[in-house]
Amino acid sequence: MLSDDMKALLASQPKTEVLREYRWTAPMFYRALDAGAFGMWPKVELIRGKLMEHPGQTPPHAYTVGHIGHCFRDVLEPAFQVRECKPIAIAEDTHADTDVLVIIDRRSEYEERHPGPEDTLLLVEASDLTADYDLGEKALLYARAGIPDYWVVLVNEAAIVRHREPAPDGYKEVTRLAGDDVVSPLAMPEAIWTVNTLLGREEAPEES
């Protein structure tokens, strides 16, 4: 324990700020990105002014993202635009990386800016190493931004956790789907897949 003399000495010292936390903005982030500042990190995104490093894609993760993107493009384009592994601009200090993004097709505008929540119809994150983050912090981030349809693909479990009805305190409707359960985007309910089909987990037919 500190002696009374030491306590008195510390109390008498002038209060100065020595340590400061610096927050990043999107322009700062992209200037650093263009300069190659993050070359040693496999994946970095800007969340509430902080840099978040992600692990590299495992083969199952990459396969799942590619398969979902292929399924979506076959059905949803050209009505909508499908993007893989591209950012969404949530706020000035938040540009999140996404695995699959279904957006309103405004190609000429996207030459000048990244899509934002107002452009987004469906956002998909594939999770094998980051499930807690995608189901927790990112779900709250996307709910507060008003993303209407958010799916977290649990790669290791071949399941989808679908989030709908965004609110400031999170999504009001959260449903886990797997196997032959069907999924369809809010923006195009007539586009229907089973979870196994969308994730490329259908078993090959047995030979007779």
PyMOL commands that place a pseudoatom at each C-alpha (Angstrom):
pseudoatom trace, name=CA, resn=MET, resi=1, chain=A, elem=C, hetatm=0, pos=[0.000, 0.000, 0.000]
pseudoatom trace, name=CA, resn=LEU, resi=2, chain=A, elem=C, hetatm=0, pos=[1.093, 3.591, -0.609]
pseudoatom trace, name=CA, resn=SER, resi=3, chain=A, elem=C, hetatm=0, pos=[2.188, 5.574, 2.399]
pseudoatom trace, name=CA, resn=ASP, resi=4, chain=A, elem=C, hetatm=0, pos=[0.346, 8.749, 3.336]
pseudoatom trace, name=CA, resn=ASP, resi=5, chain=A, elem=C, hetatm=0, pos=[3.387, 10.799, 2.233]
pseudoatom trace, name=CA, resn=MET, resi=6, chain=A, elem=C, hetatm=0, pos=[3.381, 9.123, -1.209]
pseudoatom trace, name=CA, resn=LYS, resi=7, chain=A, elem=C, hetatm=0, pos=[-0.358, 9.668, -1.591]
pseudoatom trace, name=CA, resn=ALA, resi=8, chain=A, elem=C, hetatm=0, pos=[0.101, 13.336, -0.756]
pseudoatom trace, name=CA, resn=LEU, resi=9, chain=A, elem=C, hetatm=0, pos=[2.968, 13.624, -3.248]
pseudoatom trace, name=CA, resn=LEU, resi=10, chain=A, elem=C, hetatm=0, pos=[0.907, 12.081, -6.065]
pseudoatom trace, name=CA, resn=ALA, resi=11, chain=A, elem=C, hetatm=0, pos=[-2.089, 14.251, -5.257]
pseudoatom trace, name=CA, resn=SER, resi=12, chain=A, elem=C, hetatm=0, pos=[0.067, 17.374, -5.494]
pseudoatom trace, name=CA, resn=GLN, resi=13, chain=A, elem=C, hetatm=0, pos=[1.274, 16.621, -9.025]
pseudoatom trace, name=CA, resn=PRO, resi=14, chain=A, elem=C, hetatm=0, pos=[-0.270, 18.562, -11.935]
pseudoatom trace, name=CA, resn=LYS, resi=15, chain=A, elem=C, hetatm=0, pos=[-2.755, 16.552, -13.994]
pseudoatom trace, name=CA, resn=THR, resi=16, chain=A, elem=C, hetatm=0, pos=[-1.507, 16.232, -17.572]
pseudoatom trace, name=CA, resn=GLU, resi=17, chain=A, elem=C, hetatm=0, pos=[-2.598, 13.961, -20.406]
pseudoatom trace, name=CA, resn=VAL, resi=18, chain=A, elem=C, hetatm=0, pos=[0.340, 11.834, -21.451]
pseudoatom trace, name=CA, resn=LEU, resi=19, chain=A, elem=C, hetatm=0, pos=[-1.410, 9.005, -23.275]
pseudoatom trace, name=CA, resn=ARG, resi=20, chain=A, elem=C, hetatm=0, pos=[-3.898, 9.741, -26.034]
pseudoatom trace, name=CA, resn=GLU, resi=21, chain=A, elem=C, hetatm=0, pos=[-6.008, 7.455, -28.170]
pseudoatom trace, name=CA, resn=TYR, resi=22, chain=A, elem=C, hetatm=0, pos=[-6.065, 8.373, -31.823]
pseudoatom trace, name=CA, resn=ARG, resi=23, chain=A, elem=C, hetatm=0, pos=[-9.132, 7.467, -33.861]
pseudoatom trace, name=CA, resn=TRP, resi=24, chain=A, elem=C, hetatm=0, pos=[-8.933, 6.706, -37.567]
pseudoatom trace, name=CA, resn=THR, resi=25, chain=A, elem=C, hetatm=0, pos=[-11.265, 8.140, -40.174]
pseudoatom trace, name=CA, resn=ALA, resi=26, chain=A, elem=C, hetatm=0, pos=[-12.037, 6.543, -43.528]
pseudoatom trace, name=CA, resn=PRO, resi=27, chain=A, elem=C, hetatm=0, pos=[-9.816, 8.958, -45.532]
pseudoatom trace, name=CA, resn=MET, resi=28, chain=A, elem=C, hetatm=0, pos=[-6.880, 8.272, -43.183]
pseudoatom trace, name=CA, resn=PHE, resi=29, chain=A, elem=C, hetatm=0, pos=[-7.518, 4.533, -43.428]
pseudoatom trace, name=CA, resn=TYR, resi=30, chain=A, elem=C, hetatm=0, pos=[-7.545, 4.451, -47.231]
pseudoatom trace, name=CA, resn=ARG, resi=31, chain=A, elem=C, hetatm=0, pos=[-4.467, 6.659, -47.532]
pseudoatom trace, name=CA, resn=ALA, resi=32, chain=A, elem=C, hetatm=0, pos=[-2.596, 4.222, -45.296]
pseudoatom trace, name=CA, resn=LEU, resi=33, chain=A, elem=C, hetatm=0, pos=[-4.012, 1.293, -47.266]
pseudoatom trace, name=CA, resn=ASP, resi=34, chain=A, elem=C, hetatm=0, pos=[-2.869, 2.800, -50.577]
pseudoatom trace, name=CA, resn=ALA, resi=35, chain=A, elem=C, hetatm=0, pos=[0.584, 3.365, -49.094]
pseudoatom trace, name=CA, resn=GLY, resi=36, chain=A, elem=C, hetatm=0, pos=[0.870, -0.327, -48.243]
pseudoatom trace, name=CA, resn=ALA, resi=37, chain=A, elem=C, hetatm=0, pos=[0.873, 0.265, -44.494]
pseudoatom trace, name=CA, resn=PHE, resi=38, chain=A, elem=C, hetatm=0, pos=[-1.155, -2.874, -43.832]
pseudoatom trace, name=CA, resn=GLY, resi=39, chain=A, elem=C, hetatm=0, pos=[0.711, -5.180, -46.146]
pseudoatom trace, name=CA, resn=MET, resi=40, chain=A, elem=C, hetatm=0, pos=[1.696, -7.526, -43.328]
pseudoatom trace, name=CA, resn=TRP, resi=41, chain=A, elem=C, hetatm=0, pos=[-1.918, -8.033, -42.211]
pseudoatom trace, name=CA, resn=PRO, resi=42, chain=A, elem=C, hetatm=0, pos=[-4.128, -10.373, -44.247]
pseudoatom trace, name=CA, resn=LYS, resi=43, chain=A, elem=C, hetatm=0, pos=[-7.348, -8.418, -43.611]
pseudoatom trace, name=CA, resn=VAL, resi=44, chain=A, elem=C, hetatm=0, pos=[-7.973, -5.123, -41.858]
pseudoatom trace, name=CA, resn=GLU, resi=45, chain=A, elem=C, hetatm=0, pos=[-11.204, -3.192, -41.423]
pseudoatom trace, name=CA, resn=LEU, resi=46, chain=A, elem=C, hetatm=0, pos=[-12.092, 0.104, -39.770]
pseudoatom trace, name=CA, resn=ILE, resi=47, chain=A, elem=C, hetatm=0, pos=[-14.644, -0.248, -36.962]
pseudoatom trace, name=CA, resn=ARG, resi=48, chain=A, elem=C, hetatm=0, pos=[-15.583, 2.798, -34.859]
pseudoatom trace, name=CA, resn=GLY, resi=49, chain=A, elem=C, hetatm=0, pos=[-12.238, 4.421, -35.536]
pseudoatom trace, name=CA, resn=LYS, resi=50, chain=A, elem=C, hetatm=0, pos=[-10.204, 1.338, -34.635]
pseudoatom trace, name=CA, resn=LEU, resi=51, chain=A, elem=C, hetatm=0, pos=[-8.297, -1.024, -36.902]
pseudoatom trace, name=CA, resn=MET, resi=52, chain=A, elem=C, hetatm=0, pos=[-9.510, -4.601, -36.616]
pseudoatom trace, name=CA, resn=GLU, resi=53, chain=A, elem=C, hetatm=0, pos=[-7.242, -7.362, -37.904]
pseudoatom trace, name=CA, resn=HIS, resi=54, chain=A, elem=C, hetatm=0, pos=[-8.852, -10.548, -39.153]
pseudoatom trace, name=CA, resn=PRO, resi=55, chain=A, elem=C, hetatm=0, pos=[-7.333, -13.956, -39.802]
pseudoatom trace, name=CA, resn=GLY, resi=56, chain=A, elem=C, hetatm=0, pos=[-6.764, -15.015, -43.384]
pseudoatom trace, name=CA, resn=GLN, resi=57, chain=A, elem=C, hetatm=0, pos=[-9.397, -17.070, -45.162]
pseudoatom trace, name=CA, resn=THR, resi=58, chain=A, elem=C, hetatm=0, pos=[-9.294, -20.801, -44.561]
pseudoatom trace, name=CA, resn=PRO, resi=59, chain=A, elem=C, hetatm=0, pos=[-10.162, -23.043, -47.536]
pseudoatom trace, name=CA, resn=PRO, resi=60, chain=A, elem=C, hetatm=0, pos=[-13.673, -23.829, -46.178]
pseudoatom trace, name=CA, resn=HIS, resi=61, chain=A, elem=C, hetatm=0, pos=[-14.318, -20.111, -45.643]
pseudoatom trace, name=CA, resn=ALA, resi=62, chain=A, elem=C, hetatm=0, pos=[-13.144, -19.161, -49.125]
pseudoatom trace, name=CA, resn=TYR, resi=63, chain=A, elem=C, hetatm=0, pos=[-15.136, -21.991, -50.722]
pseudoatom trace, name=CA, resn=THR, resi=64, chain=A, elem=C, hetatm=0, pos=[-18.320, -21.017, -48.875]
pseudoatom trace, name=CA, resn=VAL, resi=65, chain=A, elem=C, hetatm=0, pos=[-18.051, -17.340, -49.805]
pseudoatom trace, name=CA, resn=GLY, resi=66, chain=A, elem=C, hetatm=0, pos=[-17.389, -18.196, -53.448]
pseudoatom trace, name=CA, resn=HIS, resi=67, chain=A, elem=C, hetatm=0, pos=[-20.294, -20.651, -53.607]
pseudoatom trace, name=CA, resn=ILE, resi=68, chain=A, elem=C, hetatm=0, pos=[-22.772, -18.209, -52.050]
pseudoatom trace, name=CA, resn=GLY, resi=69, chain=A, elem=C, hetatm=0, pos=[-21.631, -15.479, -54.432]
pseudoatom trace, name=CA, resn=HIS, resi=70, chain=A, elem=C, hetatm=0, pos=[-22.100, -17.815, -57.406]
pseudoatom trace, name=CA, resn=CYS, resi=71, chain=A, elem=C, hetatm=0, pos=[-25.614, -18.828, -56.274]
pseudoatom trace, name=CA, resn=PHE, resi=72, chain=A, elem=C, hetatm=0, pos=[-26.622, -15.210, -55.713]
pseudoatom trace, name=CA, resn=ARG, resi=73, chain=A, elem=C, hetatm=0, pos=[-25.296, -13.955, -59.045]
pseudoatom trace, name=CA, resn=ASP, resi=74, chain=A, elem=C, hetatm=0, pos=[-27.135, -16.683, -60.953]
pseudoatom trace, name=CA, resn=VAL, resi=75, chain=A, elem=C, hetatm=0, pos=[-30.478, -15.563, -59.517]
pseudoatom trace, name=CA, resn=LEU, resi=76, chain=A, elem=C, hetatm=0, pos=[-30.236, -12.000, -58.177]
pseudoatom trace, name=CA, resn=GLU, resi=77, chain=A, elem=C, hetatm=0, pos=[-28.366, -10.298, -60.999]
pseudoatom trace, name=CA, resn=PRO, resi=78, chain=A, elem=C, hetatm=0, pos=[-29.052, -8.160, -62.987]
pseudoatom trace, name=CA, resn=ALA, resi=79, chain=A, elem=C, hetatm=0, pos=[-31.863, -6.949, -60.700]
pseudoatom trace, name=CA, resn=PHE, resi=80, chain=A, elem=C, hetatm=0, pos=[-29.297, -6.368, -57.957]
pseudoatom trace, name=CA, resn=GLN, resi=81, chain=A, elem=C, hetatm=0, pos=[-25.519, -6.273, -57.741]
pseudoatom trace, name=CA, resn=VAL, resi=82, chain=A, elem=C, hetatm=0, pos=[-23.623, -8.982, -55.855]
pseudoatom trace, name=CA, resn=ARG, resi=83, chain=A, elem=C, hetatm=0, pos=[-20.183, -8.280, -54.393]
pseudoatom trace, name=CA, resn=GLU, resi=84, chain=A, elem=C, hetatm=0, pos=[-17.723, -10.529, -52.582]
pseudoatom trace, name=CA, resn=CYS, resi=85, chain=A, elem=C, hetatm=0, pos=[-15.115, -9.432, -50.026]
pseudoatom trace, name=CA, resn=LYS, resi=86, chain=A, elem=C, hetatm=0, pos=[-15.830, -5.716, -50.464]
pseudoatom trace, name=CA, resn=PRO, resi=87, chain=A, elem=C, hetatm=0, pos=[-16.357, -2.962, -47.865]
pseudoatom trace, name=CA, resn=ILE, resi=88, chain=A, elem=C, hetatm=0, pos=[-19.506, -1.191, -46.771]
pseudoatom trace, name=CA, resn=ALA, resi=89, chain=A, elem=C, hetatm=0, pos=[-19.327, 2.424, -45.558]
pseudoatom trace, name=CA, resn=ILE, resi=90, chain=A, elem=C, hetatm=0, pos=[-21.287, 2.493, -42.303]
pseudoatom trace, name=CA, resn=ALA, resi=91, chain=A, elem=C, hetatm=0, pos=[-19.992, 5.834, -41.029]
pseudoatom trace, name=CA, resn=GLU, resi=92, chain=A, elem=C, hetatm=0, pos=[-17.036, 8.208, -41.321]
pseudoatom trace, name=CA, resn=ASP, resi=93, chain=A, elem=C, hetatm=0, pos=[-15.094, 6.061, -38.862]
pseudoatom trace, name=CA, resn=THR, resi=94, chain=A, elem=C, hetatm=0, pos=[-16.508, 2.647, -39.857]
pseudoatom trace, name=CA, resn=HIS, resi=95, chain=A, elem=C, hetatm=0, pos=[-15.861, 0.861, -43.139]
pseudoatom trace, name=CA, resn=ALA, resi=96, chain=A, elem=C, hetatm=0, pos=[-16.522, -2.821, -42.534]
pseudoatom trace, name=CA, resn=ASP, resi=97, chain=A, elem=C, hetatm=0, pos=[-15.325, -5.660, -44.738]
pseudoatom trace, name=CA, resn=THR, resi=98, chain=A, elem=C, hetatm=0, pos=[-18.101, -7.999, -45.826]
pseudoatom trace, name=CA, resn=ASP, resi=99, chain=A, elem=C, hetatm=0, pos=[-17.999, -11.476, -47.315]
pseudoatom trace, name=CA, resn=VAL, resi=100, chain=A, elem=C, hetatm=0, pos=[-21.035, -11.198, -49.610]
pseudoatom trace, name=CA, resn=LEU, resi=101, chain=A, elem=C, hetatm=0, pos=[-23.030, -8.044, -50.232]
pseudoatom trace, name=CA, resn=VAL, resi=102, chain=A, elem=C, hetatm=0, pos=[-26.261, -7.687, -52.218]
pseudoatom trace, name=CA, resn=ILE, resi=103, chain=A, elem=C, hetatm=0, pos=[-26.849, -4.045, -53.104]
pseudoatom trace, name=CA, resn=ILE, resi=104, chain=A, elem=C, hetatm=0, pos=[-28.983, -1.785, -55.276]
pseudoatom trace, name=CA, resn=ASP, resi=105, chain=A, elem=C, hetatm=0, pos=[-27.291, -1.513, -58.661]
pseudoatom trace, name=CA, resn=ARG, resi=106, chain=A, elem=C, hetatm=0, pos=[-25.878, 2.023, -58.789]
pseudoatom trace, name=CA, resn=ARG, resi=107, chain=A, elem=C, hetatm=0, pos=[-22.698, 1.251, -60.678]
pseudoatom trace, name=CA, resn=SER, resi=108, chain=A, elem=C, hetatm=0, pos=[-21.838, 4.821, -61.697]
pseudoatom trace, name=CA, resn=GLU, resi=109, chain=A, elem=C, hetatm=0, pos=[-22.098, 6.015, -58.091]
pseudoatom trace, name=CA, resn=TYR, resi=110, chain=A, elem=C, hetatm=0, pos=[-19.888, 3.211, -56.791]
pseudoatom trace, name=CA, resn=GLU, resi=111, chain=A, elem=C, hetatm=0, pos=[-16.987, 4.555, -58.836]
pseudoatom trace, name=CA, resn=GLU, resi=112, chain=A, elem=C, hetatm=0, pos=[-16.889, 7.442, -56.363]
pseudoatom trace, name=CA, resn=ARG, resi=113, chain=A, elem=C, hetatm=0, pos=[-17.967, 5.843, -53.099]
pseudoatom trace, name=CA, resn=HIS, resi=114, chain=A, elem=C, hetatm=0, pos=[-18.454, 2.527, -51.334]
pseudoatom trace, name=CA, resn=PRO, resi=115, chain=A, elem=C, hetatm=0, pos=[-22.024, 1.293, -50.844]
pseudoatom trace, name=CA, resn=GLY, resi=116, chain=A, elem=C, hetatm=0, pos=[-23.659, 2.242, -47.564]
pseudoatom trace, name=CA, resn=PRO, resi=117, chain=A, elem=C, hetatm=0, pos=[-26.549, 0.901, -45.489]
pseudoatom trace, name=CA, resn=GLU, resi=118, chain=A, elem=C, hetatm=0, pos=[-29.030, 2.745, -47.710]
pseudoatom trace, name=CA, resn=ASP, resi=119, chain=A, elem=C, hetatm=0, pos=[-27.805, 0.688, -50.693]
pseudoatom trace, name=CA, resn=THR, resi=120, chain=A, elem=C, hetatm=0, pos=[-27.656, -2.662, -48.906]
pseudoatom trace, name=CA, resn=LEU, resi=121, chain=A, elem=C, hetatm=0, pos=[-30.359, -5.307, -49.247]
pseudoatom trace, name=CA, resn=LEU, resi=122, chain=A, elem=C, hetatm=0, pos=[-28.537, -8.315, -47.777]
pseudoatom trace, name=CA, resn=LEU, resi=123, chain=A, elem=C, hetatm=0, pos=[-25.198, -8.693, -46.026]
pseudoatom trace, name=CA, resn=VAL, resi=124, chain=A, elem=C, hetatm=0, pos=[-23.559, -12.083, -45.420]
pseudoatom trace, name=CA, resn=GLU, resi=125, chain=A, elem=C, hetatm=0, pos=[-20.597, -12.877, -43.173]
pseudoatom trace, name=CA, resn=ALA, resi=126, chain=A, elem=C, hetatm=0, pos=[-19.039, -16.351, -43.311]
pseudoatom trace, name=CA, resn=SER, resi=127, chain=A, elem=C, hetatm=0, pos=[-17.671, -17.339, -39.915]
pseudoatom trace, name=CA, resn=ASP, resi=128, chain=A, elem=C, hetatm=0, pos=[-15.314, -20.144, -39.069]
pseudoatom trace, name=CA, resn=LEU, resi=129, chain=A, elem=C, hetatm=0, pos=[-12.852, -18.345, -36.791]
pseudoatom trace, name=CA, resn=THR, resi=130, chain=A, elem=C, hetatm=0, pos=[-14.861, -15.171, -36.039]
pseudoatom trace, name=CA, resn=ALA, resi=131, chain=A, elem=C, hetatm=0, pos=[-18.349, -16.409, -35.119]
pseudoatom trace, name=CA, resn=ASP, resi=132, chain=A, elem=C, hetatm=0, pos=[-18.512, -14.632, -31.736]
pseudoatom trace, name=CA, resn=TYR, resi=133, chain=A, elem=C, hetatm=0, pos=[-17.510, -11.328, -33.349]
pseudoatom trace, name=CA, resn=ASP, resi=134, chain=A, elem=C, hetatm=0, pos=[-19.919, -11.666, -36.288]
pseudoatom trace, name=CA, resn=LEU, resi=135, chain=A, elem=C, hetatm=0, pos=[-22.846, -12.726, -34.086]
pseudoatom trace, name=CA, resn=GLY, resi=136, chain=A, elem=C, hetatm=0, pos=[-22.071, -10.122, -31.429]
pseudoatom trace, name=CA, resn=GLU, resi=137, chain=A, elem=C, hetatm=0, pos=[-20.333, -6.837, -32.180]
pseudoatom trace, name=CA, resn=LYS, resi=138, chain=A, elem=C, hetatm=0, pos=[-20.931, -6.911, -35.930]
pseudoatom trace, name=CA, resn=ALA, resi=139, chain=A, elem=C, hetatm=0, pos=[-24.590, -7.863, -35.575]
pseudoatom trace, name=CA, resn=LEU, resi=140, chain=A, elem=C, hetatm=0, pos=[-25.123, -4.874, -33.287]
pseudoatom trace, name=CA, resn=LEU, resi=141, chain=A, elem=C, hetatm=0, pos=[-23.179, -2.614, -35.666]
pseudoatom trace, name=CA, resn=TYR, resi=142, chain=A, elem=C, hetatm=0, pos=[-25.283, -3.665, -38.654]
pseudoatom trace, name=CA, resn=ALA, resi=143, chain=A, elem=C, hetatm=0, pos=[-28.544, -3.475, -36.700]
pseudoatom trace, name=CA, resn=ARG, resi=144, chain=A, elem=C, hetatm=0, pos=[-27.813, 0.093, -35.620]
pseudoatom trace, name=CA, resn=ALA, resi=145, chain=A, elem=C, hetatm=0, pos=[-26.955, 0.956, -39.229]
pseudoatom trace, name=CA, resn=GLY, resi=146, chain=A, elem=C, hetatm=0, pos=[-30.337, -0.378, -40.346]
pseudoatom trace, name=CA, resn=ILE, resi=147, chain=A, elem=C, hetatm=0, pos=[-29.123, -3.302, -42.490]
pseudoatom trace, name=CA, resn=PRO, resi=148, chain=A, elem=C, hetatm=0, pos=[-32.462, -5.113, -43.069]
pseudoatom trace, name=CA, resn=ASP, resi=149, chain=A, elem=C, hetatm=0, pos=[-31.198, -8.627, -43.748]
pseudoatom trace, name=CA, resn=TYR, resi=150, chain=A, elem=C, hetatm=0, pos=[-27.988, -10.003, -42.171]
pseudoatom trace, name=CA, resn=TRP, resi=151, chain=A, elem=C, hetatm=0, pos=[-26.914, -13.648, -42.413]
pseudoatom trace, name=CA, resn=VAL, resi=152, chain=A, elem=C, hetatm=0, pos=[-24.058, -15.203, -40.462]
pseudoatom trace, name=CA, resn=VAL, resi=153, chain=A, elem=C, hetatm=0, pos=[-22.909, -18.454, -42.048]
pseudoatom trace, name=CA, resn=LEU, resi=154, chain=A, elem=C, hetatm=0, pos=[-21.444, -20.819, -39.463]
pseudoatom trace, name=CA, resn=VAL, resi=155, chain=A, elem=C, hetatm=0, pos=[-19.039, -22.565, -41.817]
pseudoatom trace, name=CA, resn=ASN, resi=156, chain=A, elem=C, hetatm=0, pos=[-18.040, -25.356, -39.438]
pseudoatom trace, name=CA, resn=GLU, resi=157, chain=A, elem=C, hetatm=0, pos=[-21.662, -26.182, -38.617]
pseudoatom trace, name=CA, resn=ALA, resi=158, chain=A, elem=C, hetatm=0, pos=[-23.184, -25.752, -42.105]
pseudoatom trace, name=CA, resn=ALA, resi=159, chain=A, elem=C, hetatm=0, pos=[-25.812, -23.415, -40.649]
pseudoatom trace, name=CA, resn=ILE, resi=160, chain=A, elem=C, hetatm=0, pos=[-27.068, -19.870, -41.188]
pseudoatom trace, name=CA, resn=VAL, resi=161, chain=A, elem=C, hetatm=0, pos=[-28.127, -17.481, -38.423]
pseudoatom trace, name=CA, resn=ARG, resi=162, chain=A, elem=C, hetatm=0, pos=[-30.514, -15.028, -40.085]
pseudoatom trace, name=CA, resn=HIS, resi=163, chain=A, elem=C, hetatm=0, pos=[-31.000, -11.576, -38.533]
pseudoatom trace, name=CA, resn=ARG, resi=164, chain=A, elem=C, hetatm=0, pos=[-33.933, -9.299, -39.388]
pseudoatom trace, name=CA, resn=GLU, resi=165, chain=A, elem=C, hetatm=0, pos=[-35.865, -6.340, -37.962]
pseudoatom trace, name=CA, resn=PRO, resi=166, chain=A, elem=C, hetatm=0, pos=[-32.904, -4.115, -37.020]
pseudoatom trace, name=CA, resn=ALA, resi=167, chain=A, elem=C, hetatm=0, pos=[-33.192, -1.857, -33.963]
pseudoatom trace, name=CA, resn=PRO, resi=168, chain=A, elem=C, hetatm=0, pos=[-30.759, 0.262, -31.914]
pseudoatom trace, name=CA, resn=ASP, resi=169, chain=A, elem=C, hetatm=0, pos=[-30.304, -2.564, -29.401]
pseudoatom trace, name=CA, resn=GLY, resi=170, chain=A, elem=C, hetatm=0, pos=[-29.878, -5.329, -31.997]
pseudoatom trace, name=CA, resn=TYR, resi=171, chain=A, elem=C, hetatm=0, pos=[-31.942, -7.448, -34.349]
pseudoatom trace, name=CA, resn=LYS, resi=172, chain=A, elem=C, hetatm=0, pos=[-35.404, -8.401, -33.106]
pseudoatom trace, name=CA, resn=GLU, resi=173, chain=A, elem=C, hetatm=0, pos=[-35.707, -11.544, -35.216]
pseudoatom trace, name=CA, resn=VAL, resi=174, chain=A, elem=C, hetatm=0, pos=[-32.838, -14.055, -35.117]
pseudoatom trace, name=CA, resn=THR, resi=175, chain=A, elem=C, hetatm=0, pos=[-33.345, -17.515, -36.630]
pseudoatom trace, name=CA, resn=ARG, resi=176, chain=A, elem=C, hetatm=0, pos=[-30.950, -20.426, -36.990]
pseudoatom trace, name=CA, resn=LEU, resi=177, chain=A, elem=C, hetatm=0, pos=[-31.396, -22.473, -40.172]
pseudoatom trace, name=CA, resn=ALA, resi=178, chain=A, elem=C, hetatm=0, pos=[-29.663, -25.625, -41.385]
pseudoatom trace, name=CA, resn=GLY, resi=179, chain=A, elem=C, hetatm=0, pos=[-29.953, -28.613, -43.685]
pseudoatom trace, name=CA, resn=ASP, resi=180, chain=A, elem=C, hetatm=0, pos=[-33.107, -28.531, -45.805]
pseudoatom trace, name=CA, resn=ASP, resi=181, chain=A, elem=C, hetatm=0, pos=[-34.424, -25.338, -44.195]
pseudoatom trace, name=CA, resn=VAL, resi=182, chain=A, elem=C, hetatm=0, pos=[-35.091, -22.759, -46.909]
pseudoatom trace, name=CA, resn=VAL, resi=183, chain=A, elem=C, hetatm=0, pos=[-33.646, -19.258, -47.084]
pseudoatom trace, name=CA, resn=SER, resi=184, chain=A, elem=C, hetatm=0, pos=[-34.504, -16.323, -49.310]
pseudoatom trace, name=CA, resn=PRO, resi=185, chain=A, elem=C, hetatm=0, pos=[-33.582, -12.635, -49.279]
pseudoatom trace, name=CA, resn=LEU, resi=186, chain=A, elem=C, hetatm=0, pos=[-36.137, -10.130, -48.065]
pseudoatom trace, name=CA, resn=ALA, resi=187, chain=A, elem=C, hetatm=0, pos=[-35.501, -8.167, -51.257]
pseudoatom trace, name=CA, resn=MET, resi=188, chain=A, elem=C, hetatm=0, pos=[-36.402, -11.141, -53.493]
pseudoatom trace, name=CA, resn=PRO, resi=189, chain=A, elem=C, hetatm=0, pos=[-38.461, -13.690, -51.563]
pseudoatom trace, name=CA, resn=GLU, resi=190, chain=A, elem=C, hetatm=0, pos=[-39.099, -15.715, -54.702]
pseudoatom trace, name=CA, resn=ALA, resi=191, chain=A, elem=C, hetatm=0, pos=[-35.366, -16.594, -54.785]
pseudoatom trace, name=CA, resn=ILE, resi=192, chain=A, elem=C, hetatm=0, pos=[-35.216, -19.721, -52.617]
pseudoatom trace, name=CA, resn=TRP, resi=193, chain=A, elem=C, hetatm=0, pos=[-32.404, -22.082, -51.655]
pseudoatom trace, name=CA, resn=THR, resi=194, chain=A, elem=C, hetatm=0, pos=[-32.018, -24.743, -49.030]
pseudoatom trace, name=CA, resn=VAL, resi=195, chain=A, elem=C, hetatm=0, pos=[-29.176, -24.060, -46.617]
pseudoatom trace, name=CA, resn=ASN, resi=196, chain=A, elem=C, hetatm=0, pos=[-27.281, -27.099, -47.909]
pseudoatom trace, name=CA, resn=THR, resi=197, chain=A, elem=C, hetatm=0, pos=[-27.638, -25.917, -51.525]
pseudoatom trace, name=CA, resn=LEU, resi=198, chain=A, elem=C, hetatm=0, pos=[-26.529, -22.370, -50.760]
pseudoatom trace, name=CA, resn=LEU, resi=199, chain=A, elem=C, hetatm=0, pos=[-23.497, -23.564, -48.796]
pseudoatom trace, name=CA, resn=GLY, resi=200, chain=A, elem=C, hetatm=0, pos=[-22.543, -26.243, -51.333]
pseudoatom trace, name=CA, resn=ARG, resi=201, chain=A, elem=C, hetatm=0, pos=[-23.087, -29.027, -48.817]
pseudoatom trace, name=CA, resn=GLU, resi=202, chain=A, elem=C, hetatm=0, pos=[-25.418, -31.250, -50.857]
pseudoatom trace, name=CA, resn=GLU, resi=203, chain=A, elem=C, hetatm=0, pos=[-24.380, -34.878, -50.788]
pseudoatom trace, name=CA, resn=ALA, resi=204, chain=A, elem=C, hetatm=0, pos=[-23.633, -36.526, -54.098]
pseudoatom trace, name=CA, resn=PRO, resi=205, chain=A, elem=C, hetatm=0, pos=[-26.273, -39.133, -55.097]
pseudoatom trace, name=CA, resn=GLU, resi=206, chain=A, elem=C, hetatm=0, pos=[-25.340, -42.719, -54.356]
pseudoatom trace, name=CA, resn=GLU, resi=207, chain=A, elem=C, hetatm=0, pos=[-24.409, -44.841, -57.337]
pseudoatom trace, name=CA, resn=SER, resi=208, chain=A, elem=C, hetatm=0, pos=[-26.821, -47.669, -58.077]
for i in range(1, 208): cmd.bond("trace and resi %d" % i, "trace and resi %d" % (i + 1))
show_as sticks, trace
zoom trace
